[in-house]
Amino acid sequence: MLKGIPPIMSPELMEVLMRMGHGDDLVIADGNFPAETMGRRVVRTDGHGVPEILDAVLTFVPVDTFVSDPVKVMQPVDPDVPEPPIWTQFRDQLARHEARPIPLTLVERFEFYRLAQSAFAVIATGETAIYANIILKKGVVTS
């Protein structure tokens, strides 16, 4: 064990985050997401939800400030579905870690899958909330 590293961060997950570069995308996926089909690199975090993994990841990974849409979520297929409540948690976590509001860009389902296939890695969680998939674009550490 190391000091200051949350226990939720496995060695494999920390290695993936350390290997990512500026502009690389990271998918944090819910339990229904086809992670093994979509991801070149897949890190399993079964037993954990997306919000707790997102919180741990944001402790170490800065969100890109050089693009207008650094955070993407999968748009519900049915336009009559209300916004998934988990998105409020995402916004709160992003604002807390980044000290700025970060909008969530809605991406059509199959476009989201295409983006996931080219992402640096997919973190597969056991999240049961629907539409709890999120893509983060890694930024630059400035200090």
N, C-alpha and C positions, 0 to 999 in steps of 0.2 A: 504494500500500500504506500501511497504517497500523500503528503500533506496537501490540503487544499483542493483535492480532486474529489468531486462527489462520487459516492459509491456506485451510483447508477452508471457511471462512465466505465465501460469495460475497456480492457487494453486494446481490443480490436477497434472499438469506436474511437478511442483517443488517437490511435494510429491513423485512421482514415482522416480525422479532422486535421491532424498534423501534416498529412501529405497533400491536402487540398491547397490550391493556390487561388490568388485573386481572380474572381470571375467564375470560379467553378461553382456548379450547382449541387445542392444536397437535398435529397427528398427524405422527408420524414413521413412515413406512410402508416395508415391505419391497418387493422387486421384483415380487411377485405381486399386490400390492394395487391395486385399480382407482382409482388416484389421480386421474386426469383425470375419471373419472365422478363421484367422490365430492367432490372439493374445489372450493370457490369460487375459492380461490387455490392454485395448485400451484407449488412450487419444486422443480425437478429437481436432484438431487445424484447422478446416475448415476455409477457407479464408486466410490461410497463405501458403507459398510455402516451399519446403524442404530446400533451402539454408538459408532462414531467421530463420527457426526452428533449423537447424543444427548449425548456428552461435550462437544462444542463448544457446543451449545445451552445446556446446563446451566451453562456458564461465564458466560452472560449472563442467563438466564431463571430467576427464582426460582420454586419450586414452591409453589402455594397452601397456606397453613396454615389457612384458614378453612373448609375442607370436609374431610369424612372420607375421601374417595376421589379425591385429586387426580391419581392416575396409574392409567390403565386399560390393560389388554392384552386381546387377543382370545382368548377361551376356545377351546381346541381343540374341534372338532366331535365327534370321537370321544372319549368319556370315558375310554377305555382308553389313550389316548396319554399317555406320561409328560410331566411339565412340560418345556417347551422349555428347553434349557440356556442359551439367550441371556437368559432372564429373570434368571438369577443375575448376569449382567453388568449388566443394568438396575438391579437392587437395589444392587449394589456402587457403580455410578456415582452413583445417587441419594443414597446414604448419604454418599459422599465429598463431593459438591458441596453437599449440604444439611446435613451434620453431624447427621443424624438418620435413623433407618430410616424408609422410606416403603413401605407395603404396596402391592402391585400388586392392583388390583381386576379380577377376571375379568368380562368382558362377553361375552355371547352374540354370535355372529358378525353377525347382521343388526342387532342393537342397536348394535354397534360401528360398522357402516356408517352407521346413522342418526346417531350422534354425530359421525362424521367429516364427514357432509354439512353439519352445522351448525358445524363447527370454523372457527376463523379462517383456518387454512391447513393444507395437507397438504404435507409434505416427502417427495418420492418418492425413495427410495434404490435402489441396486442390490443390496440385501441378499438373499442366497439362503437364509438360515435360515428355516424355517417358523415361523409365529406370532411374527414379529419386529415386529409393529405395536404402537405405543404411543401413548397420548394423554396429554399433560401439560396441566394447568390452570395457567396463569400466576398467580403470586402477586404480592406487593407487595415492592418494594425498600425496605428499612427503614433503610439507612445509606449 
